[in-house]
Amino acid sequence: MTKLEIKIALYTLAGIIALVIVYFTVKLFKKSDGQNTVDEAKKAVKNNDLSYKKTTYDSWAERLFLAMQGAGTNTTTVFQIVESLKTPSDWNQLVTSFGIKKSYWFEASLIGWLQDELSTGEFNRVRSHLQKIGITL
């Protein structure tokens, strides 16, 4: 191997190592941040303030995940579900039911998924409805 080939190989290896470090750092940060979000939401749920049965939130959480997983996002489903929420406890129960979801390279709480999958305007629509029911993102 020539000096140039060795240099190229070393730079390539250093780049790969740097990417691996960044990947695992981001993954660790997002996972812990998301889990804190879910834990806080769970504590904030007031059962007497829920508008629906808990099974409804579980069903919605699954529908949201399917609407956002993979290529494209079914924003109609996202808006229908979010705009059905009437109280802060509704939102917190939905976040709790959603938990931490993983798809290929991405792992996050509901808030993380919404931020990742929705455009700025779409996310602002979600944020606006949540503000009406007393939730600030």
N, CA, C and O atoms as CSV, one atom per row, in Angstrom:
chain,resi,resn,atom,element,x,y,z
A,1,MET,N,N,0.832,-1.189,0.000
A,1,MET,CA,C,0.000,0.000,0.000
A,1,MET,C,C,0.874,1.249,0.000
A,1,MET,O,O,1.904,1.322,0.670
A,2,THR,N,N,0.436,2.194,-0.752
A,2,THR,CA,C,1.161,3.455,-0.804
A,2,THR,C,C,0.766,4.310,0.404
A,2,THR,O,O,-0.199,4.012,1.107
A,3,LYS,N,N,1.527,5.366,0.622
A,3,LYS,CA,C,1.216,6.289,1.721
A,3,LYS,C,C,-0.160,6.916,1.527
A,3,LYS,O,O,-0.893,7.107,2.497
A,4,LEU,N,N,-0.511,7.234,0.305
A,4,LEU,CA,C,-1.814,7.835,0.012
A,4,LEU,C,C,-2.939,6.855,0.345
A,4,LEU,O,O,-3.949,7.245,0.931
A,5,GLU,N,N,-2.767,5.589,-0.025
A,5,GLU,CA,C,-3.795,4.584,0.261
A,5,GLU,C,C,-3.961,4.379,1.766
A,5,GLU,O,O,-5.078,4.208,2.254
A,6,ILE,N,N,-2.861,4.397,2.489
A,6,ILE,CA,C,-2.916,4.253,3.948
A,6,ILE,C,C,-3.643,5.451,4.559
A,6,ILE,O,O,-4.469,5.302,5.459
A,7,LYS,N,N,-3.321,6.630,4.055
A,7,LYS,CA,C,-3.959,7.847,4.552
A,7,LYS,C,C,-5.475,7.803,4.298
A,7,LYS,O,O,-6.261,8.140,5.184
A,8,ILE,N,N,-5.874,7.397,3.121
A,8,ILE,CA,C,-7.292,7.299,2.775
A,8,ILE,C,C,-7.984,6.278,3.681
A,8,ILE,O,O,-9.086,6.527,4.169
A,9,ALA,N,N,-7.350,5.151,3.902
A,9,ALA,CA,C,-7.918,4.109,4.757
A,9,ALA,C,C,-8.089,4.602,6.185
A,9,ALA,O,O,-9.112,4.328,6.812
A,10,LEU,N,N,-7.107,5.325,6.710
A,10,LEU,CA,C,-7.179,5.852,8.073
A,10,LEU,C,C,-8.278,6.902,8.204
A,10,LEU,O,O,-9.017,6.899,9.189
A,11,TYR,N,N,-8.396,7.795,7.231
A,11,TYR,CA,C,-9.456,8.804,7.262
A,11,TYR,C,C,-10.836,8.156,7.165
A,11,TYR,O,O,-11.779,8.574,7.837
A,12,THR,N,N,-10.939,7.140,6.328
A,12,THR,CA,C,-12.210,6.422,6.204
A,12,THR,C,C,-12.577,5.752,7.521
A,12,THR,O,O,-13.722,5.846,7.964
A,13,LEU,N,N,-11.635,5.089,8.140
A,13,LEU,CA,C,-11.868,4.427,9.429
A,13,LEU,C,C,-12.245,5.451,10.502
A,13,LEU,O,O,-13.165,5.220,11.285
A,14,ALA,N,N,-11.542,6.570,10.537
A,14,ALA,CA,C,-11.857,7.618,11.521
A,14,ALA,C,C,-13.262,8.154,11.296
A,14,ALA,O,O,-13.987,8.407,12.258
A,15,GLY,N,N,-13.657,8.330,10.042
A,15,GLY,CA,C,-15.006,8.807,9.736
A,15,GLY,C,C,-16.067,7.815,10.182
A,15,GLY,O,O,-17.095,8.209,10.733
A,16,ILE,N,N,-15.828,6.546,9.951
A,16,ILE,CA,C,-16.783,5.512,10.361
A,16,ILE,C,C,-16.908,5.485,11.881
A,16,ILE,O,O,-18.017,5.402,12.408
A,17,ILE,N,N,-15.800,5.552,12.578
A,17,ILE,CA,C,-15.826,5.561,14.046
A,17,ILE,C,C,-16.586,6.782,14.559
A,17,ILE,O,O,-17.378,6.666,15.494
A,18,ALA,N,N,-16.355,7.944,13.960
A,18,ALA,CA,C,-17.057,9.158,14.379
A,18,ALA,C,C,-18.558,9.020,14.165
A,18,ALA,O,O,-19.340,9.424,15.026
A,19,LEU,N,N,-18.973,8.462,13.044
A,19,LEU,CA,C,-20.401,8.268,12.774
A,19,LEU,C,C,-21.038,7.315,13.781
A,19,LEU,O,O,-22.160,7.548,14.231
A,20,VAL,N,N,-20.340,6.261,14.130
A,20,VAL,CA,C,-20.857,5.302,15.109
A,20,VAL,C,C,-21.017,5.974,16.469
A,20,VAL,O,O,-22.023,5.764,17.147
A,21,ILE,N,N,-20.055,6.765,16.867
A,21,ILE,CA,C,-20.128,7.472,18.153
A,21,ILE,C,C,-21.304,8.444,18.158
A,21,ILE,O,O,-22.067,8.488,19.124
A,22,VAL,N,N,-21.454,9.216,17.097
A,22,VAL,CA,C,-22.572,10.162,17.005
A,22,VAL,C,C,-23.902,9.417,17.042
A,22,VAL,O,O,-24.818,9.830,17.752
A,23,TYR,N,N,-24.020,8.334,16.294
A,23,TYR,CA,C,-25.258,7.552,16.251
A,23,TYR,C,C,-25.668,7.087,17.643
A,23,TYR,O,O,-26.815,7.280,18.048
A,24,PHE,N,N,-24.740,6.474,18.382
A,24,PHE,CA,C,-25.094,5.955,19.693
A,24,PHE,C,C,-25.327,7.065,20.717
A,24,PHE,O,O,-26.133,6.894,21.632
A,25,THR,N,N,-24.644,8.187,20.581
A,25,THR,CA,C,-24.882,9.320,21.477
A,25,THR,C,C,-26.285,9.880,21.268
A,25,THR,O,O,-27.001,10.137,22.236
A,26,VAL,N,N,-26.678,10.071,20.022
A,26,VAL,CA,C,-28.015,10.580,19.721
A,26,VAL,C,C,-29.074,9.586,20.173
A,26,VAL,O,O,-30.087,9.975,20.755
A,27,LYS,N,N,-28.847,8.321,19.911
A,27,LYS,CA,C,-29.806,7.282,20.301
A,27,LYS,C,C,-29.983,7.262,21.820
A,27,LYS,O,O,-31.111,7.177,22.305
A,28,LEU,N,N,-28.913,7.337,22.558
A,28,LEU,CA,C,-28.982,7.336,24.013
A,28,LEU,C,C,-29.712,8.574,24.518
A,28,LEU,O,O,-30.553,8.475,25.412
A,29,PHE,N,N,-29.397,9.746,23.950
A,29,PHE,CA,C,-30.043,10.983,24.375
A,29,PHE,C,C,-31.537,10.940,24.105
A,29,PHE,O,O,-32.332,11.258,24.989
A,30,LYS,N,N,-31.932,10.553,22.896
A,30,LYS,CA,C,-33.357,10.527,22.544
A,30,LYS,C,C,-34.117,9.525,23.397
A,30,LYS,O,O,-35.250,9.790,23.797
A,31,LYS,N,N,-33.514,8.388,23.679
A,31,LYS,CA,C,-34.206,7.367,24.465
A,31,LYS,C,C,-34.453,7.868,25.880
A,31,LYS,O,O,-35.560,7.739,26.401
A,32,SER,N,N,-33.433,8.436,26.501
A,32,SER,CA,C,-33.619,8.891,27.877
A,32,SER,C,C,-34.573,10.082,27.931
A,32,SER,O,O,-35.385,10.182,28.851
A,33,ASP,N,N,-34.484,10.979,26.959
A,33,ASP,CA,C,-35.377,12.128,26.914
A,33,ASP,C,C,-36.815,11.668,26.732
A,33,ASP,O,O,-37.717,12.157,27.412
A,34,GLY,N,N,-37.029,10.739,25.827
A,34,GLY,CA,C,-38.364,10.221,25.577
A,34,GLY,C,C,-38.943,9.516,26.784
A,34,GLY,O,O,-40.127,9.666,27.084
A,35,GLN,N,N,-38.120,8.748,27.481
A,35,GLN,CA,C,-38.605,8.032,28.660
A,35,GLN,C,C,-38.994,9.008,29.756
A,35,GLN,O,O,-39.976,8.783,30.462
A,36,ASN,N,N,-38.238,10.092,29.910
A,36,ASN,CA,C,-38.608,11.119,30.888
A,36,ASN,C,C,-39.963,11.725,30.541
A,36,ASN,O,O,-40.782,11.970,31.427
A,37,THR,N,N,-40.199,11.965,29.264
A,37,THR,CA,C,-41.476,12.518,28.809
A,37,THR,C,C,-42.623,11.581,29.165
A,37,THR,O,O,-43.654,12.021,29.675
A,38,VAL,N,N,-42.448,10.303,28.899
A,38,VAL,CA,C,-43.491,9.316,29.186
A,38,VAL,C,C,-43.727,9.215,30.690
A,38,VAL,O,O,-44.873,9.162,31.136
A,39,ASP,N,N,-42.657,9.187,31.468
A,39,ASP,CA,C,-42.798,9.092,32.933
A,39,ASP,C,C,-43.537,10.313,33.493
A,39,ASP,O,O,-44.395,10.175,34.365
A,40,GLU,N,N,-43.206,11.496,32.993
A,40,GLU,CA,C,-43.877,12.721,33.455
A,40,GLU,C,C,-45.350,12.712,33.068
A,40,GLU,O,O,-46.204,13.114,33.858
A,41,ALA,N,N,-45.650,12.257,31.862
A,41,ALA,CA,C,-47.045,12.197,31.411
A,41,ALA,C,C,-47.845,11.230,32.275
A,41,ALA,O,O,-48.982,11.514,32.651
A,42,LYS,N,N,-47.246,10.094,32.585
A,42,LYS,CA,C,-47.938,9.077,33.398
A,42,LYS,C,C,-48.307,9.649,34.769
A,42,LYS,O,O,-49.402,9.406,35.277
A,43,LYS,N,N,-47.391,10.404,35.358
A,43,LYS,CA,C,-47.653,11.008,36.667
A,43,LYS,C,C,-48.738,12.085,36.588
A,43,LYS,O,O,-49.446,12.333,37.564
A,44,ALA,N,N,-48.863,12.722,35.421
A,44,ALA,CA,C,-49.802,13.848,35.276
A,44,ALA,C,C,-51.234,13.414,34.942
A,44,ALA,O,O,-52.151,14.235,34.968
A,45,VAL,N,N,-51.429,12.139,34.630
A,45,VAL,CA,C,-52.776,11.664,34.291
A,45,VAL,C,C,-53.663,11.687,35.538
A,45,VAL,O,O,-53.308,11.137,36.580
A,46,LYS,N,N,-54.820,12.335,35.408
A,46,LYS,CA,C,-55.833,12.316,36.467
A,46,LYS,C,C,-56.983,11.479,35.930
A,46,LYS,O,O,-57.694,11.907,35.021
A,47,ASN,N,N,-57.168,10.294,36.486
A,47,ASN,CA,C,-58.153,9.355,35.952
A,47,ASN,C,C,-59.563,9.939,35.881
A,47,ASN,O,O,-60.325,9.617,34.969
A,48,ASN,N,N,-59.907,10.787,36.828
A,48,ASN,CA,C,-61.261,11.367,36.813
A,48,ASN,C,C,-61.405,12.478,35.766
A,48,ASN,O,O,-62.496,13.014,35.570
A,49,ASP,N,N,-60.304,12.818,35.098
A,49,ASP,CA,C,-60.305,13.862,34.074
A,49,ASP,C,C,-60.190,13.283,32.657
A,49,ASP,O,O,-60.080,14.034,31.687
A,50,LEU,N,N,-60.216,11.947,32.537
A,50,LEU,CA,C,-60.123,11.311,31.225
A,50,LEU,C,C,-61.484,11.341,30.530
A,50,LEU,O,O,-62.514,11.087,31.154
A,51,SER,N,N,-61.479,11.647,29.260
A,51,SER,CA,C,-62.716,11.730,28.487
A,51,SER,C,C,-63.124,10.394,27.881
A,51,SER,O,O,-64.264,10.232,27.446
A,52,TYR,N,N,-62.206,9.441,27.850
A,52,TYR,CA,C,-62.447,8.162,27.184
A,52,TYR,C,C,-61.911,7.014,28.045
A,52,TYR,O,O,-61.209,7.232,29.032
A,53,LYS,N,N,-62.259,5.789,27.645
A,53,LYS,CA,C,-61.720,4.598,28.314
A,53,LYS,C,C,-60.240,4.467,27.962
A,53,LYS,O,O,-59.812,4.908,26.895
A,54,LYS,N,N,-59.466,3.865,28.850
A,54,LYS,CA,C,-58.029,3.711,28.596
A,54,LYS,C,C,-57.753,2.897,27.336
A,54,LYS,O,O,-56.743,3.111,26.666
A,55,THR,N,N,-58.639,1.973,27.013
A,55,THR,CA,C,-58.444,1.187,25.787
A,55,THR,C,C,-58.515,2.074,24.535
A,55,THR,O,O,-57.905,1.759,23.513
A,56,THR,N,N,-59.249,3.165,24.620
A,56,THR,CA,C,-59.326,4.103,23.491
A,56,THR,C,C,-57.966,4.743,23.253
A,56,THR,O,O,-57.528,4.862,22.109
A,57,TYR,N,N,-57.295,5.156,24.322
A,57,TYR,CA,C,-55.970,5.773,24.190
A,57,TYR,C,C,-54.963,4.767,23.632
A,57,TYR,O,O,-54.110,5.113,22.815
A,58,ASP,N,N,-55.075,3.508,24.089
A,58,ASP,CA,C,-54.182,2.466,23.581
A,58,ASP,C,C,-54.397,2.269,22.080
A,58,ASP,O,O,-53.436,2.140,21.322
A,59,SER,N,N,-55.644,2.248,21.663
A,59,SER,CA,C,-55.971,2.102,20.245
A,59,SER,C,C,-55.462,3.300,19.451
A,59,SER,O,O,-54.889,3.136,18.374
A,60,TRP,N,N,-55.668,4.493,19.976
A,60,TRP,CA,C,-55.177,5.696,19.305
A,60,TRP,C,C,-53.656,5.691,19.183
A,60,TRP,O,O,-53.108,6.070,18.148
A,61,ALA,N,N,-52.986,5.263,20.236
A,61,ALA,CA,C,-51.524,5.222,20.211
A,61,ALA,C,C,-51.040,4.303,19.086
A,61,ALA,O,O,-50.101,4.640,18.365
A,62,GLU,N,N,-51.676,3.159,18.941
A,62,GLU,CA,C,-51.293,2.231,17.876
A,62,GLU,C,C,-51.597,2.829,16.497
A,62,GLU,O,O,-50.788,2.715,15.576
A,63,ARG,N,N,-52.755,3.459,16.362
A,63,ARG,CA,C,-53.116,4.097,15.093
A,63,ARG,C,C,-52.137,5.227,14.732
A,63,ARG,O,O,-51.770,5.390,13.568
A,64,LEU,N,N,-51.724,5.996,15.736
A,64,LEU,CA,C,-50.752,7.068,15.485
A,64,LEU,C,C,-49.422,6.490,15.015
A,64,LEU,O,O,-48.816,6.996,14.070
A,65,PHE,N,N,-48.975,5.435,15.673
A,65,PHE,CA,C,-47.706,4.816,15.284
A,65,PHE,C,C,-47.785,4.328,13.838
A,65,PHE,O,O,-46.870,4.568,13.050
A,66,LEU,N,N,-48.865,3.652,13.491
A,66,LEU,CA,C,-49.016,3.159,12.125
A,66,LEU,C,C,-49.118,4.315,11.127
A,66,LEU,O,O,-48.647,4.203,9.995
A,67,ALA,N,N,-49.727,5.416,11.543
A,67,ALA,CA,C,-49.866,6.580,10.662
A,67,ALA,C,C,-48.523,7.265,10.399
A,67,ALA,O,O,-48.346,7.910,9.366
A,68,MET,N,N,-47.581,7.126,11.331
A,68,MET,CA,C,-46.302,7.818,11.199
A,68,MET,C,C,-45.147,6.909,10.798
A,68,MET,O,O,-44.109,7.395,10.348
A,69,GLN,N,N,-45.310,5.608,10.953
A,69,GLN,CA,C,-44.241,4.657,10.671
A,69,GLN,C,C,-44.038,4.516,9.166
A,69,GLN,O,O,-44.995,4.566,8.393
A,70,GLY,N,N,-42.786,4.338,8.761
A,70,GLY,CA,C,-42.496,4.104,7.353
A,70,GLY,C,C,-42.553,5.370,6.528
A,70,GLY,O,O,-42.510,6.483,7.052
A,71,ALA,N,N,-42.650,5.174,5.222
A,71,ALA,CA,C,-42.639,6.314,4.299
A,71,ALA,C,C,-43.957,7.074,4.364
A,71,ALA,O,O,-45.032,6.475,4.324
A,72,GLY,N,N,-43.867,8.377,4.463
A,72,GLY,CA,C,-45.068,9.214,4.496
A,72,GLY,C,C,-45.755,9.174,5.843
A,72,GLY,O,O,-45.512,8.287,6.661
A,73,THR,N,N,-46.614,10.150,6.056
A,73,THR,CA,C,-47.369,10.244,7.308
A,73,THR,C,C,-48.828,10.513,6.972
A,73,THR,O,O,-49.144,11.379,6.156
A,74,ASN,N,N,-49.705,9.759,7.612
A,74,ASN,CA,C,-51.142,9.968,7.434
A,74,ASN,C,C,-51.559,11.079,8.400
A,74,ASN,O,O,-51.965,10.810,9.531
A,75,THR,N,N,-51.456,12.310,7.947
A,75,THR,CA,C,-51.744,13.448,8.821
A,75,THR,C,C,-53.223,13.529,9.184
A,75,THR,O,O,-53.570,14.071,10.234
A,76,THR,N,N,-54.084,13.008,8.349
A,76,THR,CA,C,-55.513,13.013,8.662
A,76,THR,C,C,-55.762,12.247,9.958
A,76,THR,O,O,-56.498,12.711,10.828
A,77,THR,N,N,-55.155,11.087,10.080
A,77,THR,CA,C,-55.292,10.290,11.306
A,77,THR,C,C,-54.710,11.032,12.498
A,77,THR,O,O,-55.322,11.074,13.565
A,78,VAL,N,N,-53.536,11.615,12.322
A,78,VAL,CA,C,-52.896,12.353,13.417
A,78,VAL,C,C,-53.812,13.480,13.898
A,78,VAL,O,O,-54.051,13.613,15.098
A,79,PHE,N,N,-54.317,14.276,12.986
A,79,PHE,CA,C,-55.170,15.405,13.367
A,79,PHE,C,C,-56.484,14.940,13.991
A,79,PHE,O,O,-56.941,15.533,14.968
A,80,GLN,N,N,-57.101,13.890,13.446
A,80,GLN,CA,C,-58.357,13.392,14.001
A,80,GLN,C,C,-58.185,12.979,15.458
A,80,GLN,O,O,-59.018,13.291,16.308
A,81,ILE,N,N,-57.097,12.278,15.728
A,81,ILE,CA,C,-56.873,11.795,17.097
A,81,ILE,C,C,-56.536,12.948,18.024
A,81,ILE,O,O,-57.161,13.100,19.073
A,82,VAL,N,N,-55.567,13.755,17.657
A,82,VAL,CA,C,-55.145,14.859,18.531
A,82,VAL,C,C,-56.307,15.824,18.783
A,82,VAL,O,O,-56.480,16.307,19.902
A,83,GLU,N,N,-57.083,16.098,17.770
A,83,GLU,CA,C,-58.183,17.059,17.925
A,83,GLU,C,C,-59.384,16.464,18.656
A,83,GLU,O,O,-60.357,17.170,18.919
A,84,SER,N,N,-59.327,15.169,18.988
A,84,SER,CA,C,-60.356,14.539,19.825
A,84,SER,C,C,-60.046,14.697,21.315
A,84,SER,O,O,-60.894,14.422,22.163
A,85,LEU,N,N,-58.836,15.139,21.625
A,85,LEU,CA,C,-58.433,15.294,23.021
A,85,LEU,C,C,-59.097,16.527,23.617
A,85,LEU,O,O,-59.138,17.591,22.999
A,86,LYS,N,N,-59.623,16.361,24.844
A,86,LYS,CA,C,-60.390,17.443,25.477
A,86,LYS,C,C,-59.751,17.992,26.749
A,86,LYS,O,O,-60.058,19.109,27.165
A,87,THR,N,N,-58.864,17.214,27.369
A,87,THR,CA,C,-58.280,17.625,28.652
A,87,THR,C,C,-56.780,17.346,28.655
A,87,THR,O,O,-56.298,16.558,27.841
A,88,PRO,N,N,-56.042,17.979,29.556
A,88,PRO,CA,C,-54.624,17.646,29.687
A,88,PRO,C,C,-54.407,16.160,30.001
A,88,PRO,O,O,-53.439,15.560,29.533
A,89,SER,N,N,-55.300,15.580,30.783
A,89,SER,CA,C,-55.152,14.159,31.100
A,89,SER,C,C,-55.332,13.286,29.862
A,89,SER,O,O,-54.700,12.236,29.746
A,90,ASP,N,N,-56.189,13.714,28.938
A,90,ASP,CA,C,-56.326,12.973,27.681
A,90,ASP,C,C,-54.982,12.909,26.962
A,90,ASP,O,O,-54.553,11.840,26.528
A,91,TRP,N,N,-54.318,14.065,26.840
A,91,TRP,CA,C,-53.009,14.119,26.185
A,91,TRP,C,C,-51.997,13.262,26.944
A,91,TRP,O,O,-51.277,12.467,26.340
A,92,ASN,N,N,-51.943,13.423,28.251
A,92,ASN,CA,C,-50.955,12.683,29.034
A,92,ASN,C,C,-51.191,11.170,28.963
A,92,ASN,O,O,-50.236,10.394,28.942
A,93,GLN,N,N,-52.449,10.756,28.925
A,93,GLN,CA,C,-52.729,9.324,28.790
A,93,GLN,C,C,-52.331,8.826,27.408
A,93,GLN,O,O,-51.832,7.708,27.279
A,94,LEU,N,N,-52.542,9.634,26.375
A,94,LEU,CA,C,-52.134,9.250,25.026
A,94,LEU,C,C,-50.612,9.105,24.944
A,94,LEU,O,O,-50.111,8.145,24.359
A,95,VAL,N,N,-49.882,10.051,25.525
A,95,VAL,CA,C,-48.415,9.968,25.555
A,95,VAL,C,C,-47.984,8.715,26.316
A,95,VAL,O,O,-47.056,8.023,25.897
A,96,THR,N,N,-48.649,8.422,27.423
A,96,THR,CA,C,-48.339,7.235,28.221
A,96,THR,C,C,-48.628,5.962,27.424
A,96,THR,O,O,-47.810,5.043,27.402
A,97,SER,N,N,-49.780,5.910,26.777
A,97,SER,CA,C,-50.139,4.727,25.981
A,97,SER,C,C,-49.193,4.533,24.805
A,97,SER,O,O,-48.860,3.400,24.457
A,98,PHE,N,N,-48.759,5.621,24.195
A,98,PHE,CA,C,-47.825,5.541,23.068
A,98,PHE,C,C,-46.475,5.012,23.541
A,98,PHE,O,O,-45.849,4.196,22.865
A,99,GLY,N,N,-46.038,5.478,24.693
A,99,GLY,CA,C,-44.742,5.043,25.232
A,99,GLY,C,C,-43.594,5.479,24.346
A,99,GLY,O,O,-43.591,6.578,23.793
A,100,ILE,N,N,-42.618,4.590,24.226
A,100,ILE,CA,C,-41.466,4.808,23.353
A,100,ILE,C,C,-41.605,3.820,22.203
A,100,ILE,O,O,-41.637,2.608,22.419
A,101,LYS,N,N,-41.686,4.327,21.010
A,101,LYS,CA,C,-41.824,3.476,19.826
A,101,LYS,C,C,-40.556,3.556,18.985
A,101,LYS,O,O,-39.939,4.612,18.848
A,102,LYS,N,N,-40.190,2.406,18.429
A,102,LYS,CA,C,-38.987,2.316,17.611
A,102,LYS,C,C,-39.359,1.841,16.217
A,102,LYS,O,O,-40.176,0.936,16.043
A,103,SER,N,N,-38.745,2.468,15.237
A,103,SER,CA,C,-38.929,2.064,13.849
A,103,SER,C,C,-37.602,2.250,13.127
A,103,SER,O,O,-37.145,3.377,12.937
A,104,TYR,N,N,-37.002,1.174,12.735
A,104,TYR,CA,C,-35.720,1.185,12.046
A,104,TYR,C,C,-34.681,1.960,12.847
A,104,TYR,O,O,-34.152,1.442,13.830
A,105,TRP,N,N,-34.380,3.190,12.446
A,105,TRP,CA,C,-33.321,3.973,13.086
A,105,TRP,C,C,-33.843,4.992,14.102
A,105,TRP,O,O,-33.056,5.686,14.746
A,106,PHE,N,N,-35.146,5.080,14.243
A,106,PHE,CA,C,-35.720,6.141,15.079
A,106,PHE,C,C,-36.444,5.551,16.274
A,106,PHE,O,O,-37.160,4.556,16.153
A,107,GLU,N,N,-36.253,6.170,17.429
A,107,GLU,CA,C,-36.896,5.725,18.667
A,107,GLU,C,C,-37.233,6.948,19.490
A,107,GLU,O,O,-36.348,7.737,19.821
A,108,ALA,N,N,-38.522,7.120,19.829
A,108,ALA,CA,C,-38.910,8.328,20.565
A,108,ALA,C,C,-40.296,8.171,21.173
A,108,ALA,O,O,-41.021,7.214,20.904
A,109,SER,N,N,-40.632,9.148,22.003
A,109,SER,CA,C,-41.985,9.259,22.564
A,109,SER,C,C,-42.896,9.871,21.493
A,109,SER,O,O,-42.444,10.206,20.399
A,110,LEU,N,N,-44.158,10.009,21.817
A,110,LEU,CA,C,-45.112,10.590,20.878
A,110,LEU,C,C,-44.675,11.985,20.439
A,110,LEU,O,O,-44.775,12.322,19.260
A,111,ILE,N,N,-44.202,12.782,21.364
A,111,ILE,CA,C,-43.767,14.137,21.014
A,111,ILE,C,C,-42.630,14.084,19.989
A,111,ILE,O,O,-42.638,14.827,19.007
A,112,GLY,N,N,-41.673,13.217,20.217
A,112,GLY,CA,C,-40.560,13.064,19.276
A,112,GLY,C,C,-41.014,12.622,17.900
A,112,GLY,O,O,-40.525,13.116,16.884
A,113,TRP,N,N,-41.965,11.677,17.873
A,113,TRP,CA,C,-42.502,11.209,16.595
A,113,TRP,C,C,-43.221,12.340,15.867
A,113,TRP,O,O,-43.030,12.522,14.664
A,114,LEU,N,N,-44.039,13.095,16.581
A,114,LEU,CA,C,-44.768,14.200,15.947
A,114,LEU,C,C,-43.797,15.238,15.395
A,114,LEU,O,O,-43.975,15.726,14.279
A,115,GLN,N,N,-42.772,15.574,16.174
A,115,GLN,CA,C,-41.788,16.560,15.724
A,115,GLN,C,C,-41.036,16.059,14.496
A,115,GLN,O,O,-40.712,16.840,13.601
A,116,ASP,N,N,-40.762,14.770,14.451
A,116,ASP,CA,C,-39.994,14.204,13.345
A,116,ASP,C,C,-40.841,14.040,12.084
A,116,ASP,O,O,-40.345,14.242,10.976
A,117,GLU,N,N,-42.090,13.684,12.241
A,117,GLU,CA,C,-42.928,13.310,11.103
A,117,GLU,C,C,-43.729,14.457,10.491
A,117,GLU,O,O,-44.063,14.412,9.307
A,118,LEU,N,N,-44.035,15.467,11.270
A,118,LEU,CA,C,-44.889,16.551,10.777
A,118,LEU,C,C,-44.070,17.744,10.303
A,118,LEU,O,O,-42.990,18.023,10.823
A,119,SER,N,N,-44.602,18.437,9.310
A,119,SER,CA,C,-43.973,19.685,8.880
A,119,SER,C,C,-44.173,20.720,9.993
A,119,SER,O,O,-44.919,20.479,10.942
A,120,THR,N,N,-43.518,21.845,9.874
A,120,THR,CA,C,-43.670,22.899,10.880
A,120,THR,C,C,-45.124,23.337,10.999
A,120,THR,O,O,-45.637,23.490,12.108
A,121,GLY,N,N,-45.786,23.537,9.874
A,121,GLY,CA,C,-47.188,23.949,9.891
A,121,GLY,C,C,-48.092,22.898,10.514
A,121,GLY,O,O,-48.998,23.228,11.278
A,122,GLU,N,N,-47.849,21.635,10.192
A,122,GLU,CA,C,-48.649,20.543,10.754
A,122,GLU,C,C,-48.419,20.422,12.260
A,122,GLU,O,O,-49.362,20.221,13.024
A,123,PHE,N,N,-47.161,20.545,12.677
A,123,PHE,CA,C,-46.858,20.468,14.106
A,123,PHE,C,C,-47.492,21.645,14.845
A,123,PHE,O,O,-47.979,21.490,15.965
A,124,ASN,N,N,-47.484,22.812,14.222
A,124,ASN,CA,C,-48.114,23.985,14.841
A,124,ASN,C,C,-49.617,23.785,15.005
A,124,ASN,O,O,-50.204,24.269,15.973
A,125,ARG,N,N,-50.245,23.077,14.068
A,125,ARG,CA,C,-51.673,22.766,14.196
A,125,ARG,C,C,-51.913,21.884,15.418
A,125,ARG,O,O,-52.852,22.110,16.182
A,126,VAL,N,N,-51.058,20.880,15.595
A,126,VAL,CA,C,-51.154,20.011,16.785
A,126,VAL,C,C,-50.919,20.840,18.042
A,126,VAL,O,O,-51.688,20.763,19.000
A,127,ARG,N,N,-49.860,21.627,18.030
A,127,ARG,CA,C,-49.519,22.468,19.181
A,127,ARG,C,C,-50.656,23.420,19.531
A,127,ARG,O,O,-50.959,23.619,20.708
A,128,SER,N,N,-51.279,24.002,18.526
A,128,SER,CA,C,-52.378,24.939,18.737
A,128,SER,C,C,-53.557,24.265,19.438
A,128,SER,O,O,-54.132,24.825,20.372
A,129,HIS,N,N,-53.914,23.065,18.987
A,129,HIS,CA,C,-55.025,22.361,19.653
A,129,HIS,C,C,-54.644,22.020,21.095
A,129,HIS,O,O,-55.455,22.178,22.008
A,130,LEU,N,N,-53.422,21.556,21.295
A,130,LEU,CA,C,-53.004,21.190,22.649
A,130,LEU,C,C,-53.009,22.417,23.579
A,130,LEU,O,O,-53.349,22.301,24.756
A,131,GLN,N,N,-52.638,23.565,23.058
A,131,GLN,CA,C,-52.675,24.789,23.864
A,131,GLN,C,C,-54.097,25.116,24.292
A,131,GLN,O,O,-54.313,25.618,25.395
A,132,LYS,N,N,-55.073,24.835,23.428
A,132,LYS,CA,C,-56.478,25.082,23.771
A,132,LYS,C,C,-56.953,24.242,24.955
A,132,LYS,O,O,-57.857,24.640,25.690
A,133,ILE,N,N,-56.329,23.069,25.131
A,133,ILE,CA,C,-56.737,22.201,26.240
A,133,ILE,C,C,-55.755,22.286,27.422
A,133,ILE,O,O,-55.856,21.519,28.379
A,134,GLY,N,N,-54.817,23.220,27.342
A,134,GLY,CA,C,-53.930,23.462,28.485
A,134,GLY,C,C,-52.587,22.767,28.452
A,134,GLY,O,O,-51.932,22.645,29.487
A,135,ILE,N,N,-52.159,22.304,27.277
A,135,ILE,CA,C,-50.862,21.636,27.142
A,135,ILE,C,C,-49.929,22.520,26.324
A,135,ILE,O,O,-50.299,22.986,25.247
A,136,THR,N,N,-48.739,22.749,26.826
A,136,THR,CA,C,-47.737,23.521,26.108
A,136,THR,C,C,-46.586,22.613,25.715
A,136,THR,O,O,-45.984,21.945,26.555
A,137,LEU,N,N,-46.294,22.600,24.423
A,137,LEU,CA,C,-45.140,21.816,23.931
A,137,LEU,C,C,-43.988,22.742,23.633
A,137,LEU,O,O,-42.924,22.289,23.210
